Amino acid sequence: MQTSLAMKSLFNYHRNTAQMLAKRLIEPCDVFLNHRSPDTKRTVATLLYDNLRMRGFNPFLDEKNMKPGDKLFDKINGGVIECKIGVAVFSPRYCESYFCLHELALLTACKKKVIPIFFDVKPSQLSVVKNGNWSEEELRRFRWALDEAKNTVGLTFNSSKGNLGEFVANASEIIIESMKEHQNEEQMKQMTAGNHFPKHMHLPIPA
């Protein structure tokens, strides 16, 4: 009897794991987590990823979603285009990363809502400096996207004073609320485009 229960439990575990992996591979991502890996991979970025996964969402985090053989830009660009919301985790050396700025510029160009998180850095401390490896057009795009993010209300965290667990829980709630708002907006757009209004919606009566 105990052996049978153990086998059933093991089967359910593998089935659930397979379903989760299939969801990650098939479903488009909901939230794109833009961050500088050496600064935040072991802290806020991974904690946010895990928290959102546990809440049933499908976030994109490079270390979690990319596998050997993937084309770097194809995978990143695809994640940005698929996502509904971007979360930009700014850290002291964020602007040194080409990939961070590329992702941010693409999120902004695609008109995705971006929630900034200023992690151990103030918005005024962030700037894109001239880099000999980056073209003038890239510098222009990066500065434009960074200015857009700096002028957006975001979240701030000071690791020397704050409680990271509480911060991640609060940030996750804000991200999820933004996801719900986005979903409602999309539904309204679809209904308006097709003139399909739910029966309980009361339309204004012309005077």
Secondary structure, DSSP 8 states (H G I E B T S, - for coil): -HHHHHHHHHHHHHHHHHHHHHHHHHS--SEEEEE-HHHHIIIIIHHHHHHHHHTT---B-HHHH--TT--HHHHHHHHHHH-SEEEEEE-TTGGG-HHHHHHHHHHHHTT-EEEEEEESS-GGG------TTS-HHHHHHHHHHHHHHHTS--EEE-TTTS-HHHHHHHHHHHHHHHHHHHHHHHHHHHHHHHT---TT-------
